[in-house]
Amino acid sequence: MTETTQSATENYDMACEHGEFHTDVSVIRLGGQPGQMPNRYLAEVRVRCAQCDKPFRFRGLPMGLGLDGAAVSGDGQEVRLAIAPVDEVIEPCDVRGFTVKGPDDEC
């Protein structure tokens, strides 16, 4: 274990019940020309325990970036969600983002 990993791991309380949480949410505006409305929005969300500061992972989503759906970062600690204003009709995007497949995944 590296020194950085050891100090980060030692900060987590193994007996913590994870009863309170802190979330970080960023909204990213994508596309559109300067001075125009963007044509895509992504919400990037991270969750960690407010008591022991341990980060949480998102499960059950593909790894990558989905401009018309959801995906997680490589470490699983950030979920990237395609969002849109409730009154706007969003057409499917020509650019689909990317997903990462492991050696056991089917092509």
N, C-alpha and C positions, 0 to 999 in steps of 0.2 A: 504494500500500500504506500502511496506517496504521502508526503507530509501534508499536502493540501487536502487529500482525501481523508486522511486520519482526522484532521482538525474539523472538517465539515461533518464527518460521521459522529465524532464525539459530541457535537452540539445537539444531536437528536436524543430525546428522552425515550428510551425503549419502553418505559412503562406508561407513556402518554396515551390517553384514551381518545385523543384527537376530537375533542368536543367543540372546538371553535375553529373557524377557518378564515383565512385572508385570501382574497382573490385579486388578481391584477388583470384588468381588461384593457386592451388597446384596440381601437378601430382604425383600420387601414383603408384609405380611399385609393382605388385603382382605376386607371384608364382615364379617358376623357382628355380633351385638349386643354392647354392653359386657359383659365377663365371660364371653362365649362364644367358642368357637373360631372363627377366621376361616373363610370358605368358599372362599377363593381365596388362592393364593400366587404371587408373581412373583419371578423372579431377574433382577436387572439387572446386566449384565456389561460391563466395559470392559477393553480390553487395550492396553498400550503397551510399547514396547521398553524394556527395563531399562538398555540401554547408552546410547541417545541420547534417550530419553524421547518418541519420536515415537508418537502415538496410531495405532491401527489401526482400520480400518472393517470392519464386518460386511457381507457381500454376499449377495445372493440372497434376501432377505426383504423383505416389504412394510414400508413406513414407517408407523408408528402404534403401536397398543397392542392386543395380542390376548390376551384373558383365557383362551382355550382353545388357544393356539398360541404363535407367536413373531412378533416384529416388531422393527424397529430405530427408533432416534431419528431426527430430521430430518437430523442430520449423519452418521448411519450409525455413529457411534462407540460407541453403546450398544445392546446387544441385550437385549430384554425377553422372557423365557421363562416361559411358564406352567409351574409345577411343582406337585407334590402329594406328600404322604407315600406311600411305597410300598404301605402296607397300606390306604389309603383309596380308596373308589370315589367319584370326583368326577363329578357330573352336569353336563352341558353348562350353561353359564351363560346366563341370560336376557339379560344385558348383554354384547354382543359386543366392546366396545372400539371402536377406529376404525382406519381405514387412510387414507392420503393418496394420492390419485391425481394424476398429472400430466395435462397437456392431451392427451397422446397415448394415455392409457390408455382402454380401453373401459369403459363404465359397466356 
